Amino acid sequence: MSPPDEALDTAQEPAVGRSADRALVAAARHSGGRTAAVLGCAVAAAAAALAEPAVLGRTLDLLLRRDPSGPVWTLLCAAVIAAEVLLDAAAARLTGEVDGRSTARLRRLGLAGLLRTAPHHAARHAPGETAARLTAHATEAGKVPAAAAHAVAALLPPVGAVVALFVIDVWTALAFLTGVPMLVLLLRAFARDTRTSIARYQQVQLATAGRLVEALAGARTIAAAGTADRERARILAQLPELSAQGRRMWQVFGGTTAGSAALMPMLLYVVLAVGGVRLSAGAIGVGELLAALRYAGLAAGVGAVTGGLAAVVRGRAAARRTAALLELPVLDHGRAEPPQDGPGTLELRGVRVVRAGTAVLDDISLVVPGGSTVAVVGRSGAGKTLFAAVAGRLTDPDAGEVLLDGVPLRELTAEALHREVGHAFDRPVLFGDTVGDAIGFGAGPAPGPEAVRVAALAAGADPFVRRLPHGYGTRLADAPMSGGEVQRLGLARAFCHAGRLLVLDDATSSLDTVTAREVERALAHRIRPGTRIVVAHRLSSAVRADLVVWLEDGRMRGVGTHGELWRHEPAYRAVFAADGTAGAGGETATEPETTPEAATEGAR
């Protein structure tokens, strides 16, 4: 985790803590019946354990006196012991079910929070960190409901045992209570020190996971640059701290266990000494002395309480990591529907977008007539990708609004937005089992095979798909593809679900010039008519567009046709010259076969 991220986490700590507790309550309610059953079985087992010394002592006294009821009490003693064993087994079985259901609930909540936010908010957490939050940390947090139930039940034997000691003999009970302050101090120090070390351990674990995923994603670059040793050192840089925090956790646990192990025999000897004196005085019997010793052992059973407390502390710390996903801002949707058969008129009114305190898009006001194609051009960092994201509502502006056929995008239902607005990206990610599934992936009913094939034809993907072992039925894992082929499938997916607005964010950057122009022609004649926003680096895209939006430093430097801007703005011509493109504007424009891939992170 980078320093800014750590600062952000620190600033949001109170809100994340409250969100974590709410998530844990929701997880407990999700398995409310089973959690209650765990609590019931654990409490009943504790009650049986609490009754056992009294029953055992009474049985011993009766047997020593050769009382006729001795055999009956012997059977009762066996029944109590059997009940304790069976109830513990039932609690353990139910605990596994509760842990699994609670973990699943927390993962669904975290994943929902991740998918409800805008992409740039989701990118706040590195992929490796996100994976750790939804897997290992959610698993640890999912143990809290059952662990809390066990911790509550674990309090019953010590408390009940102290009461039983007073019932048996006041002086014996007072002798035991002399060591209680030491037990309380042990538990308090354990809770404090464990919480601190666990929180830091999990933070370092997240950072290490994030670096590992980054390295896996860039394995080819690392191999080509010969920086494997450097990357290994970077990934493992915090391993010593991780080891130190791990040792610290076990030292705290071991110290508490050792302290309790030293304290318990001392308490038992004190109780035994006082009980022996009371026995010799005739105040208590042999069975009562045996019961007092057993109750002293139960009352000093700090180990069970410590284990339950440790699980709750670890789980709450882990829940804070998972709950960070719940605190991501939600990209809400409204209840409006766009006008039926609208042309796709897009309007941006005073749009302003701020990132890290800096306006990266500012004072963007524009009306795009329905059915027209707009090329968005500008140097790297001008804000092109962010313009496209705002136009298609992958993110909301911090000021101003965006309207589609007169309806603000934020007021559209999620179904309407996904139906009417489509996207294609420069580096698409394919979802689904097969190539056909990847093209048909999207909201709403799945398209039929013919619709998938038509979209693939328009994107220039049909020829290479047909050469695959099973055509459109080929599994993605068995279909090795170049970057250009993956990009064509991404275009086909967008074409398959084309609505009245289609946003192409540098979506042909990996295609050769001939294929890119074929796609442009297909987009004009084969795909559902509508408005097109094209983030363009190719001169030909600007030439063929109805309108060009020229961005510079997040502002609109110019709006007009390509010919007008080319003739009157030398700086506009320089935009394409900087990309290695030369031309005279209009049909005589030329360009190289490929253009460099644009960066996808941040504003363009």
C-alpha positions in Angstrom: 0.0 0.0 0.0 1.4 3.4 -1.0 1.7 6.2 1.6 -1.2 8.1 0.2 -3.3 5.0 0.5 -2.2 4.5 4.1 -3.1 8.1 4.9 -6.5 7.6 3.2 -7.1 4.5 5.3 -6.2 6.4 8.5 -8.5 9.2 7.7 -11.4 6.8 7.0 -10.6 4.5 10.0 -13.7 5.5 12.1 -16.1 5.2 9.2 -14.6 1.9 8.1 -14.8 0.6 11.6 -18.5 1.4 11.8 -19.0 -0.2 8.4 -17.1 -3.3 9.5 -19.3 -3.7 12.6 -22.5 -3.2 10.5 -21.2 -5.9 8.1 -20.5 -8.3 10.9 -24.0 -7.7 12.3 -25.5 -8.4 8.8 -23.4 -11.5 8.5 -24.6 -12.7 12.0 -28.3 -12.0 11.0 -27.8 -13.9 7.7 -27.2 -17.0 9.8 -29.2 -15.9 12.8 -30.8 -19.2 13.5 -27.5 -21.1 13.3 -25.7 -18.5 15.3 -28.3 -18.8 18.0 -28.0 -22.5 17.9 -24.2 -22.2 18.3 -24.8 -20.0 21.3 -27.4 -22.3 22.7 -25.2 -25.4 22.4 -22.1 -23.6 23.7 -24.0 -22.2 26.7 -25.6 -25.6 27.4 -22.2 -27.3 27.2 -20.8 -24.7 29.6 -23.8 -25.3 31.9 -23.0 -29.0 31.8 -19.4 -28.3 32.6 -20.5 -26.1 35.4 -22.8 -28.7 36.8 -20.2 -31.5 36.6 -18.1 -30.7 39.7 -21.2 -30.3 41.9 -22.7 -33.6 40.6 -19.3 -35.3 40.9 -18.7 -34.1 44.4 -22.2 -35.1 45.5 -21.7 -38.5 43.9 -18.4 -39.0 45.8 -19.9 -38.1 49.1 -22.9 -40.5 48.6 -20.6 -43.3 47.5 -18.3 -42.7 50.6 -21.3 -42.9 52.8 -22.6 -46.0 50.9 -25.8 -44.2 50.3 -28.4 -46.2 48.3 -28.8 -43.3 45.9 -25.1 -43.4 45.0 -25.6 -45.5 41.8 -28.3 -43.1 40.5 -26.0 -40.1 41.0 -23.2 -42.1 39.2 -25.5 -42.4 36.2 -26.4 -38.8 36.5 -22.7 -37.9 36.5 -22.1 -39.9 33.3 -25.1 -38.3 31.7 -23.8 -34.8 32.4 -20.4 -35.7 31.0 -22.0 -37.2 27.9 -24.2 -34.2 27.4 -21.2 -31.9 27.6 -19.3 -33.9 24.9 -22.3 -34.1 22.6 -23.2 -30.4 22.9 -19.5 -29.4 22.2 -19.6 -31.6 19.1 -22.9 -30.0 17.9 -21.5 -26.5 18.5 -18.4 -27.3 16.5 -20.5 -28.6 13.6 -22.7 -25.6 13.6 -19.7 -23.3 13.9 -18.4 -24.5 10.6 -21.7 -23.8 8.9 -21.9 -20.3 10.4 -18.3 -19.5 9.5 -19.0 -20.5 5.9 -22.2 -18.6 5.5 -20.9 -15.5 7.2 -17.8 -15.5 5.0 -19.9 -15.8 1.9 -22.1 -13.0 3.1 -19.1 -10.7 3.7 -17.7 -11.5 0.3 -20.9 -10.7 -1.4 -21.2 -7.4 0.5 -17.6 -6.5 -0.4 -18.0 -7.5 -4.1 -21.2 -5.6 -4.3 -19.5 -2.5 -3.0 -16.7 -2.9 -5.5 -19.0 -3.3 -8.4 -21.4 -0.5 -7.4 -18.7 2.2 -7.5 -17.1 4.0 -10.4 -14.0 2.3 -11.9 -11.6 5.0 -10.7 -12.8 4.5 -7.1 -12.4 0.7 -7.4 -8.9 1.2 -8.7 -8.0 2.9 -5.4 -7.2 -0.7 -4.1 -4.6 -2.7 -6.1 -5.9 -6.0 -7.5 -3.8 -8.1 -5.1 -5.1 -6.1 -2.1 -8.7 -6.5 -3.3 -8.2 -10.2 -3.7 -6.8 -10.5 -0.1 -9.7 -8.4 1.3 -12.3 -10.7 -0.3 -10.5 -14.0 0.4 -8.3 -14.3 3.5 -9.6 -11.3 5.4 -13.2 -12.1 4.7 -12.6 -15.7 5.9 -11.1 -14.4 9.1 -13.9 -11.9 9.6 -16.5 -14.6 8.9 -15.5 -16.4 12.1 -16.6 -13.5 14.3 -20.3 -14.4 14.8 -19.6 -17.9 16.0 -16.5 -16.8 17.8 -18.5 -14.2 19.7 -21.1 -16.8 20.6 -18.3 -19.1 22.0 -16.7 -16.2 23.8 -20.0 -15.4 25.5 -20.4 -19.0 26.5 -16.8 -19.2 27.7 -17.7 -16.5 30.3 -20.3 -18.8 31.9 -18.0 -21.4 33.5 -15.6 -18.8 35.2 -18.5 -16.6 36.5 -20.6 -19.6 37.5 -17.7 -21.3 39.1 -17.0 -18.2 41.3 -20.7 -18.3 42.4 -20.5 -22.0 43.1 -17.3 -21.4 45.2 -19.3 -19.0 47.4 -22.1 -21.5 47.7 -19.7 -24.2 48.8 -17.6 -22.1 51.2 -17.1 -18.3 51.4 -13.5 -18.5 52.6 -12.5 -20.7 49.8 -14.1 -18.4 47.3 -12.4 -15.3 48.8 -9.0 -17.1 48.6 -9.6 -17.6 44.9 -10.6 -14.0 44.3 -7.2 -12.8 45.4 -5.9 -13.8 42.0 -8.7 -12.3 39.9 -7.1 -8.9 39.4 -4.1 -10.6 37.8 -6.4 -12.5 35.4 -8.1 -9.2 34.4 -4.8 -7.5 33.7 -3.7 -10.4 31.5 -6.9 -10.3 29.4 -6.7 -6.5 29.1 -3.1 -6.5 27.9 -3.8 -9.4 25.5 -6.7 -7.5 23.8 -4.7 -4.3 23.5 -1.5 -5.8 22.1 -3.2 -8.3 19.8 -5.4 -5.6 18.2 -2.4 -3.5 17.3 -0.2 -6.3 15.9 -3.0 -7.9 13.9 -4.0 -4.6 12.2 -0.4 -3.9 11.1 0.1 -7.6 10.0 -2.9 -7.4 7.8 -1.9 -4.0 6.3 1.5 -5.4 5.4 -0.1 -8.5 4.0 -2.3 -6.4 1.7 0.7 -4.4 0.4 2.7 -7.5 -0.4 -0.2 -9.1 -2.2 -0.7 -6.0 -4.3 3.0 -6.0 -5.4 2.8 -9.7 -6.2 -0.2 -9.3 -8.5 1.5 -6.3 -10.2 4.5 -8.4 -10.9 2.5 -11.2 -12.3 0.6 -8.9 -14.6 3.9 -7.4 -15.8 5.9 -10.7 -16.0 6.8 -10.1 -19.7 8.1 -6.6 -19.1 10.1 -7.8 -16.0 11.6 -10.6 -18.1 12.4 -8.3 -21.0 14.0 -5.7 -18.7 16.0 -8.3 -16.7 14.7 -6.9 -13.4 13.5 -10.2 -11.8 15.9 -9.8 -8.8 14.8 -6.2 -8.2 11.1 -7.1 -8.4 11.6 -10.1 -6.1 13.3 -7.7 -3.6 10.5 -5.2 -4.0 7.7 -7.8 -3.4 9.5 -9.2 -0.4 10.7 -5.9 1.0 8.2 -5.9 3.9 8.6 -9.6 4.7 10.8 -8.9 7.7 8.1 -6.6 9.1 5.4 -9.3 8.3 7.5 -11.8 10.2 8.0 -9.5 13.1 4.3 -8.7 13.4 3.5 -12.4 13.2 6.0 -13.2 15.9 4.6 -10.3 18.0 1.1 -11.9 17.8 2.4 -15.2 19.0 4.5 -13.6 21.7 1.5 -11.8 23.0 -0.6 -15.0 22.9 2.2 -17.1 24.4 2.8 -14.5 27.1 -0.8 -14.5 28.1 -0.9 -18.3 28.0 2.3 -18.6 30.1 1.0 -16.0 32.6 -2.3 -17.9 33.0 -0.4 -21.2 33.2 1.7 -19.8 36.1 -1.3 -18.2 37.8 -3.7 -21.1 37.7 -1.6 -23.6 39.8 -1.0 -20.9 42.4 -4.7 -20.3 42.7 -5.4 -24.0 42.9 -2.8 -24.4 45.6 -4.3 -21.5 47.6 -7.8 -22.9 47.2 -6.5 -26.4 48.2 -4.8 -25.0 51.3 -7.8 -23.0 52.4 -10.1 -25.9 51.5 -8.0 -28.3 53.5 -8.2 -26.1 56.6 -12.0 -25.9 56.2 -12.2 -29.7 55.7 -10.2 -30.3 58.9 -12.5 -27.9 60.7 -15.5 -29.9 59.5 -16.9 -26.9 57.5 -16.9 -28.9 54.2 -16.8 -32.5 53.2 -14.5 -34.4 50.8 -16.9 -34.2 47.9 -17.3 -30.4 48.4 -13.5 -30.0 48.5 -13.2 -31.9 45.2 -16.0 -29.7 43.8 -14.2 -26.5 45.0 -11.0 -27.6 43.3 -12.8 -28.3 40.0 -14.7 -24.9 40.3 -11.4 -23.1 40.9 -10.0 -24.7 37.7 -13.1 -23.5 35.8 -13.0 -20.0 37.3 -9.3 -19.7 36.3 -10.0 -20.9 32.8 -8.7 -17.8 31.1 -7.5 -19.9 28.2 -10.9 -20.4 26.8 -11.8 -16.8 27.2 -8.5 -15.7 25.7 -9.0 -17.9 22.6 -12.5 -16.6 22.0 -11.4 -13.0 22.5 -8.4 -13.5 20.2 -10.7 -14.8 17.4 -13.0 -11.9 17.8 -10.2 -9.4 17.8 -8.6 -10.9 14.7 -12.0 -11.1 12.9 -12.8 -7.5 13.6 -9.5 -6.3 12.3 -9.9 -8.4 9.2 -13.5 -7.1 8.8 -12.1 -3.5 8.6 -10.0 -4.6 5.6 -13.0 -6.1 3.8 -15.3 -3.2 4.9 -13.1 -0.7 3.1 -14.8 -1.9 -0.1 -18.2 -1.1 1.4 -17.1 2.5 2.0 -16.4 3.1 -1.7 -18.7 5.8 -3.1 -21.8 4.3 -4.8 -22.6 5.2 -8.4 -26.4 5.5 -7.9 -29.0 5.2 -10.6 -32.4 6.9 -10.9 -35.8 5.7 -12.1 -36.1 7.6 -15.4 -36.3 6.1 -18.9 -35.0 7.9 -22.0 -37.6 8.9 -24.6 -38.5 6.1 -26.9 -36.8 6.1 -30.2 -34.6 9.1 -29.2 -31.8 10.0 -31.7 -29.1 9.8 -29.0 -28.5 13.6 -28.5 -25.7 14.0 -26.0 -25.3 17.2 -24.0 -22.6 18.1 -21.5 -23.3 21.1 -19.4 -20.5 22.8 -17.5 -18.8 19.5 -16.7 -15.9 19.5 -14.3 -14.0 16.5 -12.9 -11.5 16.8 -10.1 -8.8 14.2 -9.2 -6.5 14.6 -6.3 -7.6 18.2 -5.9 -6.8 19.1 -9.5 -9.4 19.7 -12.2 -8.6 17.3 -15.0 -11.7 18.2 -17.0 -13.1 21.8 -16.7 -15.8 23.9 -18.2 -16.9 21.3 -20.8 -20.1 22.3 -22.4 -21.1 20.6 -25.7 -24.1 19.4 -27.6 -23.6 16.3 -29.8 -26.5 15.9 -32.3 -28.1 12.5 -32.3 -26.7 10.1 -34.8 -23.4 11.9 -35.3 -19.9 10.7 -34.8 -17.6 12.8 -32.6 -13.8 12.3 -32.5 -12.2 13.3 -29.3 -8.5 14.3 -29.9 -5.7 15.8 -28.0 -2.2 15.1 -26.7 -1.6 12.5 -24.0 -2.9 13.7 -20.7 -5.5 16.1 -22.3 -8.4 14.3 -20.7 -9.8 12.2 -23.6 -10.4 8.9 -21.7 -12.0 10.8 -18.8 -14.2 12.7 -21.3 -15.3 9.3 -22.7 -15.9 7.9 -19.2 -18.1 10.9 -18.2 -20.0 10.8 -21.5 -20.9 7.1 -21.0 -21.3 7.5 -17.2 -18.5 5.3 -16.1 -18.0 8.1 -13.6 -20.0 11.2 -12.6 -18.7 14.8 -12.9 -18.0 16.7 -9.8 -19.9 19.6 -11.3 -22.3 19.9 -14.2 -24.3 17.2 -15.8 -24.5 15.0 -18.8 -27.8 14.4 -20.6 -28.9 11.8 -23.2 -31.9 12.9 -25.2 -32.7 15.4 -22.5 -32.5 13.0 -19.5 -29.6 13.3 -17.1 -27.6 10.1 -17.2 -27.6 9.9 -13.4 -31.4 9.8 -13.4 -31.6 6.8 -15.8 -32.3 3.3 -14.4 -29.3 1.0 -14.4 -31.1 -1.2 -17.0 -31.8 1.8 -19.3 -28.2 3.1 -19.0 -26.7 -0.3 -19.9 -29.2 -0.8 -22.7 -28.6 2.5 -24.3 -24.9 3.2 -23.7 -22.2 0.9 -24.9 -18.4 0.9 -24.4 -15.4 -0.5 -26.2 -11.9 -0.1 -24.7 -8.3 -0.2 -25.9 -7.5 -3.2 -23.7 -10.7 -5.1 -23.3 -11.1 -7.9 -20.7 -13.1 -10.9 -22.0 -15.6 -12.6 -19.8 -17.4 -16.0 -20.4 -16.4 -19.5 -21.1 -16.3 -19.4 -24.9 -15.5 -16.8 -27.6 -19.2 -16.6 -28.3 -20.0 -16.0 -24.7 -17.4 -13.2 -24.6 -19.0 -11.4 -27.5 -22.5 -11.8 -26.1 -21.5 -10.8 -22.6 -23.6 -7.9 -21.2 -26.7 -6.8 -19.4 -30.1 -8.0 -20.6 -31.1 -11.1 -22.6 -28.2 -13.0 -24.2 -28.0 -12.4 -27.9 -28.5 -15.3 -30.3 -25.7 -17.0 -32.4 -26.6 -14.9 -35.5 -26.4 -11.6 -33.6 -23.1 -12.6 -32.2 -21.8 -13.5 -35.7 -23.1 -10.2 -37.2 -21.3 -8.3 -34.5 -18.1 -10.3 -35.0 -18.3 -9.6 -38.8 -18.6 -5.9 -38.2 -15.6 -5.9 -35.9 -13.5 -7.9 -38.3 -13.3 -10.8 -35.9 -15.3 -13.5 -37.7 -12.4 -14.7 -40.0 -10.0 -15.5 -37.2 -12.8 -16.9 -34.9 -13.8 -19.4 -37.6 -10.2 -20.6 -37.7 -10.3 -21.5 -34.0 -10.7 -25.2 -33.2 -14.4 -24.9 -32.3 -15.2 -21.5 -33.8 -17.4 -19.5 -31.6 -17.6 -22.4 -29.2 -13.9 -22.4 -28.5 -13.1 -21.9 -24.8 -11.3 -18.6 -24.2 -8.5 -20.5 -22.3 -7.9 -22.6 -25.5 -7.9 -19.6 -27.9 -4.5 -17.8 -28.0 -5.1 -14.4 -29.4 -3.0 -11.3 -30.3 -3.7 -7.9 -28.8 -5.5 -6.9 -32.0 -7.7 -10.0 -32.0 -8.7 -9.4 -28.4 -9.5 -5.8 -29.3 -11.7 -7.0 -32.1 -13.7 -9.2 -29.8 -14.1 -6.2 -27.4 -15.5 -4.2 -30.4 -17.8 -7.1 -31.3 -19.1 -7.2 -27.8 -19.9 -3.4 -27.9 -21.5 -3.8 -31.4 -23.6 -6.7 -30.1 -25.2 -4.5 -27.5 -25.1 -1.2 -29.3 -27.6 1.3 -28.1 -28.3 4.9 -29.0 -24.8 6.0 -27.6 -21.6 4.1 -28.3 -18.3 5.2 -26.7 -15.1 3.9 -28.3 -12.1 4.7 -26.1 -9.1 4.2 -28.4 -10.8 0.8 -29.2 -8.9 0.3 -32.5 -5.4 1.2 -31.3 -4.1 -2.4 -31.8 -5.6 -2.9 -35.3 -3.8 -2.4 -38.5 -4.9 0.5 -40.7 -6.9 -1.6 -43.2 -8.8 -3.4 -40.4 -9.4 -0.2 -38.5 -11.0 1.4 -41.6 -13.1 -1.6 -42.3 -14.4 -1.3 -38.7 -15.2 2.4 -39.2 -17.2 1.5 -42.3 -19.1 -1.3 -40.5 -19.8 1.1 -37.6 -21.4 3.5 -40.1 -23.5 1.0 -42.0 -23.9 -2.3 -40.2 -24.4 -1.3 -36.6 -27.6 0.2 -35.1 -27.6 3.9 -35.9 -26.7 6.2 -33.0 -24.3 8.6 -31.6 -20.6 7.7 -31.5 -17.9 9.1 -29.2 -14.5 8.0 -30.6 -11.4 8.7 -28.6 -9.0 9.1 -31.6 -5.3 9.0 -32.2 -5.6 8.1 -35.9 -6.0 11.0 -38.3 -8.5 9.0 -40.4 -10.8 8.8 -37.4 -10.9 12.6 -37.1 -11.3 13.0 -40.9 -14.4 10.7 -41.0 -16.0 12.2 -37.9 -18.9 14.6 -38.2 -17.4 16.7 -35.4 -14.0 16.9 -33.6 -13.6 17.9 -30.0 -10.1 19.0 -29.4 -9.0 18.8 -25.7 -6.0 20.4 -24.2 -5.1 20.3 -20.5 -8.7 19.2 -19.6 -10.4 22.0 -21.5 -12.0 22.2 -25.0 -9.4 24.0 -27.2 -11.6 23.8 -30.2 -14.8 22.2 -31.6 -15.6 21.8 -35.3 -15.0 19.7 -38.4 -11.6 18.2 -39.0 -11.2 20.3 -42.1 -11.9 23.6 -40.3 -9.5 22.8 -37.4 -6.8 21.6 -39.8 -6.9 24.7 -41.9 -7.0 27.3 -39.1 -5.2 25.7 -36.1 -1.5 24.9 -36.5 -1.6 23.5 -32.9 -4.3 21.0 -34.0 -2.1 19.8 -36.8 0.7 19.4 -34.3 -1.4 17.0 -32.2 -1.3 14.4 -35.0 2.3 15.3 -35.9 3.3 14.5 -32.3 1.7 11.0 -32.8 3.7 10.5 -35.9 0.8 11.2 -38.2 1.1 13.5 -41.2 -1.6 14.7 -43.6 -3.1 17.6 -45.3 -6.6 17.3 -43.9 -9.4 15.7 -45.8 -9.0 12.6 -48.0 -5.3 13.0 -48.6 -4.4 12.3 -45.0 -1.9 9.5 -44.4 -0.9 7.7 -41.3 1.4 4.8 -40.2 -0.1 1.3 -39.9 -0.2 1.3 -36.2 -0.1 3.9 -33.4 1.4 3.4 -29.9 -1.0 2.1 -27.3 -2.4 4.8 -25.2 -2.1 4.6 -21.5 -5.3 3.6 -19.8 -4.6 4.9 -16.3 -5.8 8.4 -15.3 -6.9 11.1 -17.7 -5.5 11.2 -21.2 
